[in-house]
């Protein structure tokens, strides 16, 4: 009987001991699993690294789809305009914009708000809306230009005056921007200095007229003549021709030349 009782007692004690070990071991295992899952294995660090990588891609100008967030890749001088905005002397700058993927209406929402407004409002005539929109796009991204008025909104006396294409603000100055394209037909034909000078003489003379006739409420400090150039040859001819223009016609106008590359035929 005693042996039976002792055996039963030993079995009961063994069961209690096993239960205690099982409970204790389970808690230790659970704690270890939590630590390993979030700290020791660095699982959270992997997640953080993934978020940072996504942010880097967005900062680089590309959405997750791999499509650039802006249209065109600008190269060359940017952030150049300072004292030139108020100087009585003329100045000349040149940069470039490459369109590796071209442009279609489906890309419009990747343009700046100002460029989209220019396309929406239209122009006073002709089919120059895209060149004016991309002129603004370059000045906006390079010089921080903010659109004040489009071509059809600027007032003149008389209303039939020669007109400036857009009115912008750069730094604290109101600046008129006239846009033209340097291209021949066929487009790849030589573009001579004489052709460039004829274009500059006409456009710079028009700038003098629009500056004289703009209503005081829309008046600007000075103007930029923005030349959208089909290729480096066209830009070179423009640079040479600018030195030949009568100083009275050139006045204080800033000449900004942007050479287009890639799938750029939509501008011409």
C-alpha positions in Angstrom: 0.0 0.0 0.0 2.8 2.4 1.0 4.6 1.5 -2.2 1.5 2.2 -4.2 1.1 5.6 -2.4 4.7 6.5 -2.9 4.5 5.6 -6.5 1.4 7.7 -6.9 3.1 10.6 -5.1 6.2 10.4 -7.3 4.0 10.3 -10.4 2.1 13.4 -9.2 5.3 15.3 -8.4 6.8 14.4 -11.8 3.7 15.7 -13.6 3.8 19.0 -11.7 7.5 19.4 -12.5 6.9 18.7 -16.1 4.1 21.2 -16.2 6.3 23.9 -14.6 9.1 23.3 -17.1 6.7 23.3 -20.0 5.2 26.6 -18.9 8.5 28.2 -18.2 10.0 27.0 -21.5 7.0 28.2 -23.4 7.4 31.7 -22.0 11.1 31.8 -22.8 10.4 30.6 -26.3 7.7 33.2 -26.9 10.0 36.0 -25.7 12.8 34.7 -27.9 10.5 34.6 -30.9 9.4 38.2 -30.4 13.0 39.4 -30.0 14.2 37.4 -33.1 11.3 38.6 -35.2 11.7 42.4 -34.7 15.1 43.1 -33.2 17.7 40.3 -33.4 17.0 39.5 -37.1 16.7 43.2 -38.1 13.3 42.6 -39.8 12.2 46.1 -39.0 15.5 47.5 -40.4 14.7 45.7 -43.7 11.3 47.4 -43.9 12.8 50.8 -43.1 15.5 50.3 -45.8 12.8 49.6 -48.3 10.9 52.8 -47.6 14.1 54.8 -47.9 14.9 53.2 -51.3 11.4 54.3 -52.6 12.0 57.8 -51.4 15.3 57.9 -53.2 13.7 56.9 -56.5 11.1 59.7 -56.1 13.7 62.3 -55.2 15.6 61.2 -58.4 12.6 62.3 -60.5 11.2 58.9 -61.3 7.9 57.4 -60.1 7.7 53.8 -59.1 6.6 53.0 -62.7 10.0 54.2 -64.0 8.3 57.1 -65.9 10.0 60.5 -65.2 8.0 62.9 -63.1 8.8 65.8 -65.4 9.0 66.2 -69.2 12.5 66.7 -70.6 15.9 66.6 -69.1 17.5 70.1 -68.7 21.3 70.4 -68.9 23.7 73.4 -68.9 23.4 76.6 -66.9 20.5 77.1 -64.5 20.1 79.6 -61.7 21.9 82.2 -63.7 19.7 85.3 -63.6 20.5 87.8 -60.8 21.7 91.3 -61.6 20.8 90.6 -65.2 17.2 91.0 -64.3 17.6 94.7 -63.6 20.8 95.6 -65.6 20.6 98.2 -68.4 22.9 95.9 -70.4 21.9 92.9 -72.5 23.1 89.4 -71.6 23.1 85.9 -73.2 22.6 82.4 -71.8 22.4 79.0 -73.4 21.3 75.6 -72.1 19.6 72.5 -73.5 16.6 70.2 -72.9 16.5 66.6 -74.1 13.3 64.7 -74.8 14.2 61.0 -74.7 10.5 60.0 -74.7 9.1 62.9 -76.7 5.8 64.5 -75.6 2.1 63.8 -76.1 -1.1 65.2 -74.6 -1.0 62.3 -72.1 2.2 63.9 -70.6 0.5 67.2 -69.8 0.0 66.5 -66.1 3.8 66.1 -65.7 4.3 69.8 -66.7 4.4 72.6 -64.2 1.1 74.3 -63.3 2.2 77.4 -65.3 3.0 75.4 -68.4 -0.4 73.7 -68.2 -2.2 77.0 -67.9 -0.4 78.3 -71.0 -1.6 75.3 -72.9 -5.1 75.7 -71.5 -5.4 79.5 -72.2 -3.9 79.3 -75.7 -2.1 82.0 -77.5 -3.0 85.1 -79.5 -2.5 83.3 -82.8 -0.6 80.5 -84.5 0.5 77.1 -83.2 3.2 78.3 -80.8 1.5 77.1 -77.6 3.9 74.2 -77.0 7.0 76.3 -77.5 5.7 78.9 -75.1 4.7 76.2 -72.5 8.2 74.7 -72.7 9.8 78.1 -72.6 8.1 78.6 -69.3 8.9 75.1 -68.2 12.7 75.7 -68.7 12.5 79.1 -66.9 10.4 77.7 -64.1 12.7 74.7 -63.5 15.9 76.7 -64.0 15.1 80.2 -62.6 12.1 79.6 -60.4 9.8 81.6 -62.8 6.2 81.9 -61.7 3.5 82.6 -64.2 1.6 85.9 -63.8 -0.3 86.2 -67.1 -0.5 84.4 -70.4 -0.4 86.1 -73.7 -4.1 86.7 -74.1 -4.3 88.2 -70.6 -1.7 91.0 -70.9 -3.2 94.4 -71.8 -1.8 96.9 -74.3 -2.6 100.4 -75.5 -3.4 100.1 -78.4 -4.8 96.6 -78.1 -3.4 95.8 -81.6 0.2 96.3 -80.3 2.9 93.7 -80.8 2.5 91.3 -77.9 4.8 89.5 -75.5 4.0 85.8 -75.0 4.0 85.5 -71.2 4.5 87.6 -68.1 6.4 85.9 -65.2 8.0 86.7 -61.9 11.6 85.7 -61.4 13.0 86.6 -57.9 11.2 89.8 -57.2 11.0 91.1 -60.8 8.2 91.0 -63.3 9.7 89.9 -66.6 8.2 89.6 -70.0 9.1 86.6 -72.1 8.9 86.5 -75.9 9.4 83.1 -77.5 10.7 82.2 -80.9 12.0 79.1 -82.7 15.3 78.9 -84.6 14.7 76.2 -87.3 14.8 76.1 -91.1 12.9 74.0 -93.6 13.9 71.3 -94.2 14.8 71.3 -90.5 18.3 69.8 -91.0 19.3 72.3 -93.6 22.2 74.6 -92.7 21.0 77.5 -90.6 23.1 80.6 -91.4 24.1 83.6 -89.2 22.1 85.7 -91.7 18.9 83.7 -91.0 19.5 84.0 -87.3 20.1 87.8 -87.5 17.0 88.4 -89.5 15.0 86.5 -86.8 16.7 88.4 -84.0 16.2 91.8 -85.6 12.5 91.2 -86.0 11.8 89.7 -82.6 14.0 92.3 -80.7 12.2 95.1 -82.5 8.8 93.6 -81.5 10.0 93.5 -77.9 10.7 97.3 -78.0 7.1 97.9 -79.2 5.4 95.6 -76.7 7.5 97.1 -73.9 6.4 100.6 -74.9 2.7 99.8 -75.2 2.0 97.5 -72.3 -0.5 98.8 -69.8 1.1 100.0 -66.5 -0.7 97.3 -64.5 1.1 94.6 -66.6 4.4 96.4 -67.1 7.7 94.5 -66.7 11.2 95.4 -65.6 12.6 94.0 -68.9 12.2 91.1 -71.3 13.7 87.8 -72.1 13.8 86.7 -75.8 13.8 82.9 -75.4 15.0 81.1 -78.6 14.1 77.4 -78.9 16.8 76.1 -81.2 16.5 73.0 -83.2 20.2 72.0 -82.8 23.7 73.2 -81.8 24.2 74.7 -85.3 21.2 76.9 -84.9 22.4 78.0 -81.4 25.8 78.9 -82.8 24.3 81.0 -85.5 22.2 82.8 -82.9 25.2 83.5 -80.7 27.1 85.0 -83.6 24.2 87.0 -84.9 23.5 88.5 -81.4 26.9 90.2 -81.6 25.9 91.9 -84.9 22.5 93.3 -83.8 22.2 97.1 -83.5 22.7 97.9 -79.8 19.6 100.2 -79.9 17.5 97.2 -81.0 19.1 94.7 -78.6 18.7 97.2 -75.8 18.7 95.5 -72.4 17.0 92.3 -73.5 18.2 89.0 -72.1 18.8 86.4 -74.9 18.2 82.9 -73.6 18.9 80.0 -76.1 17.7 76.5 -75.4 18.8 73.7 -77.7 16.3 70.8 -78.0 17.5 67.2 -78.4 15.9 63.8 -78.7 12.3 63.4 -79.8 11.7 67.1 -80.1 9.7 67.4 -83.4 6.5 68.3 -81.5 8.0 71.7 -80.8 8.6 72.5 -84.5 
